[in-house]
Amino acid sequence: MRTFGRGSRTKTPLPLAPARIVAVGGGFGGFHALRRLQKLLEPERVSLTLVAPTDYLLYSPLLPEVATGVLDPRDIAVSIRQTLRRTRTVLGHVSSIDFGERTLRVEGRDGITEVEWDKLILAPGSVTRQFDIPGVAENAHGLKTLSEATFIRNHVLAQLDAADSLPDTPAGRAERIERLTVVAVGAGYTGTEFVAQMQNWVKGIATRWASIDPSDVRWLLVDLAPAVLPELGDKLGKEAMDVLTARGVEIRLEVSVASATATSVTLTDGTVVPSRTLVWGAGVAPSPLIAKLDLPTEKGRLVVEPDMTVPGVPNVWAIGDAAAVPDLALDASKPTPPTAQHAQRQGVQVAKNVAASLGVGESKPYFHKDLGLVADLGGFDGVAKPLGIPLKGPVAKFVARSYHLYALPTAAARVRVATDWLYSTILPTRVVNLDQVRAEDALIAKAQGQ
Ligand SMILES: Cc1cc2nc3c(=O)[nH]c(=O)nc-3n(C[C@H](O)[C@H](O)[C@H](O)COP(=O)(O)OP(=O)(O)OC[C@H]3O[C@@H](n4cnc5c(N)ncnc54)[C@H](O)[C@@H]3O)c2cc1C
């Protein structure tokens, strides 16, 4: 008998061949599951494989800061090969799973691979939720990938460039309005942080164009819900709304988008907004992989037991945005919300449960009391509710940034992000447009790997 990893655990004798543990998805859930498994189980006992389309964990809460150029895209892309050294990475999308044969079909750039597993962790996350609204798939850009964040930044800069050089004619003036109007849909943290941070950034740089005053740029935040940032409660939602309104952002609640074209957005109340920039942050839907599995789902998320096992299919667990993990800390009849906070902790707990299935430690249900949310509104503004304490202004901003530094998974990522934050306060704001992402690569459908 030997002990291994954190804490002293009694271990069963090694099996003849190492168990093959495979995780699908290298986001918060999959990454943290594999990282913990590396600590819990020695190499002779298990082989670890990750199947994911990218070789990095994307720290998505900081995507709006990539869109504003405060952070470099690589700051928030944490290398999987550098961090999960014992894990083999297979790059590609899982297109189907055979639970009887215990195989996965992976579609990669260089063709199709079959991967075999003994224990499977499903963590394919979520995609931007689209509604069947005419013109949205073709004209809206999500904010879930690095390509999308980089594209939106370049696109907004290109609109300022083009608006600045338009002739002062009726047609030129009409086009100028389209180019200087940004519509963001979704007043949850994605849409709200995006609008707040972009508006603050553009306000600071607009004077660099000869004919543009910051007040010429029109910002609209649209949501079907009656409140901004409902996750933070009425008081902080109102606070965020006041900050945005004071900066000139128009907030249109209890309306949505009826249709969109390349040059306009029509709202459900009939208003036609001339605009060439539509950003879609109206929630998420589970990865399309889940619907292909022919297993019970709850609002599209895979139904799992409190210990995150998938009922009816032995040796399979599911976590994160793609799974409906019962929220035992709040209300066991509801799933945990789709947040990084839960996905990361579910990853750690699922690793322990998978190890327990191999005779190391014991399996436990997932239990985590939400620590609250933070929202950075750009400049010195923010709203946050850590451990239920409502905070606003610079204090909230400080808490938000401290939380992100704590939650980033490697010291290198923390140093890179902190350094860029420091540079962004003492150096001039970055305004160059490297134009390195094509518009078609940043459409929602493309971001979903379709
Ligand atoms: C702009 C933005 C801001 C956010 N801010 C916050 C915040 O402040 N706090 C918070 O807690 N949460 C926040 N979130 C939510 C958080 O990012 C998600 O809840 C979290 O990423 C979910 O983790 P996950 O592991 O389930 O999925 P993800 O992190 O999305 O990872 C899923 C992985 O699976 C891969 N994948 C998908 N399909 C397949 C397939 N078929 N085969 C193989 N791999 C596949 C994906 O490429 C990805 O690597 C934010 C999200 C966004 C977009």
The ligand as an ORCA input file, in Angstrom:
! r2SCAN-3c Opt
* xyz 0 1
  C     -17.722     37.000    -21.782
  C     -17.943     36.021    -20.671
  C     -17.796     36.441    -19.355
  C     -17.970     35.536    -18.308
  N     -17.793     35.975    -17.016
  C     -17.912     35.085    -16.000
  C     -17.643     35.490    -14.660
  O     -17.329     36.661    -14.405
  N     -17.755     34.561    -13.667
  C     -18.103     33.251    -13.923
  O     -18.165     32.438    -12.990
  N     -18.370     32.846    -15.184
  C     -18.288     33.716    -16.230
  N     -18.534     33.302    -17.508
  C     -19.048     31.941    -17.728
  C     -17.920     30.917    -17.787
  O     -16.968     31.284    -18.754
  C     -18.498     29.548    -18.127
  O     -19.516     29.234    -17.216
  C     -17.407     28.498    -18.056
  O     -16.465     28.715    -19.077
  C     -17.990     27.083    -18.183
  O     -16.970     26.148    -18.093
  P     -17.062     24.785    -18.896
  O     -15.828     23.999    -18.595
  O     -18.377     24.141    -18.681
  O     -17.068     25.230    -20.417
  P     -15.981     26.056    -21.223
  O     -15.068     26.798    -20.332
  O     -16.743     26.810    -22.247
  O     -15.139     24.930    -21.931
  C     -15.705     24.026    -22.826
  C     -14.606     23.450    -23.681
  O     -15.120     22.378    -24.441
  C     -14.720     22.499    -25.783
  N     -15.692     21.804    -26.617
  C     -16.937     22.192    -26.976
  N     -17.527     21.264    -27.749
  C     -16.621     20.261    -27.889
  C     -16.628     19.036    -28.579
  N     -17.677     18.628    -29.307
  N     -15.526     18.256    -28.528
  C     -14.444     18.644    -27.809
  N     -14.386     19.796    -27.111
  C     -15.462     20.591    -27.160
  C     -14.666     24.011    -25.988
  O     -13.892     24.354    -27.100
  C     -14.031     24.436    -24.670
  O     -12.632     24.272    -24.711
  C     -18.349     34.188    -18.584
  C     -18.501     33.773    -19.905
  C     -18.300     34.673    -20.935
  C     -18.449     34.188    -22.354
*
